[in-house]
Amino acid sequence: MSKPLIVDWKGLKRMGWPYSRAQTWRLMSATITVTERVKGQKRRVAREIENPDRFPQCFKLTVHTNGHPVWRVVDVLAFFEAHGLRVSEDWFASE
C-alpha cells in the first residue's frame, strides 16, 4: 500500500492531531486577534496581527460547498517537524 498524498479530517486525527475543528480553523487563519491592556485604564484594546505559527491551509477537491477539506500530507508533516515531532522518519519508512 502506498502512502496518501492528501489527508482529510479523520486522517489528520489518525496522524495524532490533538485539536478540534474550530481550533484548526483558527490556526489556519492568516491573522489572529490579540488584546492589550491600555496603560492607566481598565479596558483592553483588541488588534489583529499576522499569525506567526500558521497551520497549512486546507483545500477542497470540489467546488461544492459541502466538499470535504483536505490537506497535503507533506505540508502537515513539515508542520509537525517544525514543532519537534519526528514523524517523517516513521511516515516514509518502508512497510
BAZATOR-774129 format. One record per residue (C-alpha): x, y negated, z negated; residue number from 1. Coordinates in Angstrom, 2 decimals, decimal comma. Layout:
! residues N
<east = X | north = Y | up = Z | seq = NUM>
...
//
This chain:
! residues 95
<east = 0,00 | north = 0,00 | up = 0,00 | seq = 1>
<east = 1,37 | north = -3,41 | up = 0,91 | seq = 2>
<east = 1,20 | north = -6,49 | up = -1,29 | seq = 3>
<east = -1,54 | north = -9,04 | up = -0,51 | seq = 4>
<east = -0,73 | north = -12,50 | up = 0,86 | seq = 5>
<east = -3,66 | north = -14,18 | up = -0,87 | seq = 6>
<east = -5,34 | north = -13,64 | up = -4,22 | seq = 7>
<east = -8,88 | north = -14,53 | up = -5,34 | seq = 8>
<east = -10,09 | north = -15,36 | up = -8,85 | seq = 9>
<east = -10,23 | north = -11,74 | up = -10,05 | seq = 10>
<east = -6,78 | north = -11,09 | up = -8,64 | seq = 11>
<east = -5,47 | north = -14,17 | up = -10,38 | seq = 12>
<east = -6,82 | north = -12,84 | up = -13,69 | seq = 13>
<east = -5,22 | north = -9,43 | up = -12,98 | seq = 14>
<east = -1,90 | north = -11,21 | up = -12,47 | seq = 15>
<east = -2,21 | north = -12,50 | up = -16,04 | seq = 16>
<east = -3,72 | north = -15,95 | up = -15,57 | seq = 17>
<east = -4,95 | north = -16,93 | up = -19,06 | seq = 18>
<east = -7,12 | north = -19,96 | up = -18,24 | seq = 19>
<east = -10,78 | north = -20,36 | up = -17,37 | seq = 20>
<east = -12,08 | north = -21,55 | up = -14,02 | seq = 21>
<east = -12,69 | north = -25,06 | up = -15,34 | seq = 22>
<east = -9,16 | north = -25,37 | up = -16,72 | seq = 23>
<east = -7,73 | north = -24,00 | up = -13,48 | seq = 24>
<east = -9,54 | north = -26,72 | up = -11,53 | seq = 25>
<east = -8,18 | north = -29,33 | up = -13,97 | seq = 26>
<east = -4,65 | north = -28,02 | up = -13,41 | seq = 27>
<east = -5,12 | north = -28,22 | up = -9,61 | seq = 28>
<east = -6,19 | north = -31,87 | up = -9,81 | seq = 29>
<east = -3,84 | north = -34,46 | up = -8,34 | seq = 30>
<east = -4,34 | north = -36,86 | up = -11,25 | seq = 31>
<east = -5,00 | north = -36,45 | up = -14,95 | seq = 32>
<east = -6,63 | north = -38,84 | up = -17,40 | seq = 33>
<east = -4,63 | north = -39,86 | up = -20,45 | seq = 34>
<east = -5,76 | north = -42,08 | up = -23,32 | seq = 35>
<east = -3,53 | north = -44,56 | up = -25,03 | seq = 36>
<east = -4,06 | north = -46,48 | up = -28,23 | seq = 37>
<east = -4,09 | north = -50,25 | up = -27,87 | seq = 38>
<east = -1,81 | north = -51,80 | up = -30,45 | seq = 39>
<east = -3,74 | north = -53,62 | up = -33,15 | seq = 40>
<east = -7,11 | north = -52,23 | up = -32,08 | seq = 41>
<east = -9,13 | north = -49,15 | up = -32,90 | seq = 42>
<east = -10,18 | north = -48,39 | up = -29,35 | seq = 43>
<east = -8,34 | north = -46,31 | up = -26,80 | seq = 44>
<east = -7,83 | north = -47,05 | up = -23,12 | seq = 45>
<east = -8,02 | north = -44,32 | up = -20,50 | seq = 46>
<east = -5,86 | north = -44,37 | up = -17,41 | seq = 47>
<east = -5,07 | north = -41,90 | up = -14,67 | seq = 48>
<east = -1,56 | north = -40,70 | up = -13,91 | seq = 49>
<east = -0,19 | north = -38,23 | up = -11,39 | seq = 50>
<east = -0,32 | north = -34,61 | up = -12,57 | seq = 51>
<east = 3,31 | north = -33,66 | up = -13,36 | seq = 52>
<east = 2,67 | north = -29,90 | up = -13,52 | seq = 53>
<east = 0,18 | north = -29,10 | up = -10,79 | seq = 54>
<east = -1,12 | north = -25,56 | up = -10,15 | seq = 55>
<east = -1,17 | north = -24,59 | up = -6,45 | seq = 56>
<east = -4,21 | north = -25,82 | up = -4,57 | seq = 57>
<east = -6,79 | north = -23,22 | up = -3,56 | seq = 58>
<east = -8,47 | north = -22,99 | up = -0,19 | seq = 59>
<east = -11,41 | north = -21,15 | up = 1,34 | seq = 60>
<east = -11,38 | north = -18,75 | up = 4,25 | seq = 61>
<east = -14,75 | north = -20,03 | up = 5,48 | seq = 62>
<east = -16,44 | north = -23,37 | up = 5,95 | seq = 63>
<east = -19,43 | north = -22,23 | up = 3,91 | seq = 64>
<east = -19,99 | north = -23,98 | up = 0,58 | seq = 65>
<east = -20,16 | north = -20,72 | up = -1,38 | seq = 66>
<east = -16,92 | north = -19,30 | up = 0,03 | seq = 67>
<east = -14,55 | north = -17,76 | up = -2,49 | seq = 68>
<east = -11,48 | north = -19,81 | up = -3,41 | seq = 69>
<east = -8,17 | north = -18,07 | up = -2,76 | seq = 70>
<east = -4,55 | north = -18,91 | up = -3,49 | seq = 71>
<east = -1,35 | north = -17,95 | up = -1,69 | seq = 72>
<east = 0,45 | north = -15,33 | up = -3,77 | seq = 73>
<east = 3,84 | north = -16,90 | up = -3,05 | seq = 74>
<east = 2,71 | north = -20,25 | up = -4,49 | seq = 75>
<east = 1,22 | north = -18,62 | up = -7,61 | seq = 76>
<east = 4,38 | north = -16,58 | up = -8,20 | seq = 77>
<east = 6,52 | north = -19,71 | up = -7,79 | seq = 78>
<east = 4,34 | north = -21,48 | up = -10,38 | seq = 79>
<east = 4,78 | north = -18,56 | up = -12,79 | seq = 80>
<east = 8,55 | north = -18,53 | up = -12,19 | seq = 81>
<east = 8,75 | north = -22,28 | up = -12,85 | seq = 82>
<east = 7,16 | north = -21,62 | up = -16,25 | seq = 83>
<east = 9,65 | north = -18,94 | up = -17,27 | seq = 84>
<east = 7,79 | north = -15,76 | up = -16,27 | seq = 85>
<east = 9,81 | north = -13,23 | up = -14,31 | seq = 86>
<east = 7,06 | north = -11,86 | up = -12,11 | seq = 87>
<east = 8,75 | north = -11,94 | up = -8,70 | seq = 88>
<east = 11,01 | north = -9,05 | up = -9,61 | seq = 89>
<east = 8,04 | north = -6,87 | up = -10,54 | seq = 90>
<east = 5,88 | north = -8,06 | up = -7,66 | seq = 91>
<east = 8,42 | north = -7,46 | up = -4,90 | seq = 92>
<east = 9,79 | north = -4,19 | up = -6,33 | seq = 93>
<east = 9,07 | north = -1,13 | up = -4,19 | seq = 94>
<east = 6,34 | north = 1,17 | up = -5,44 | seq = 95>
//
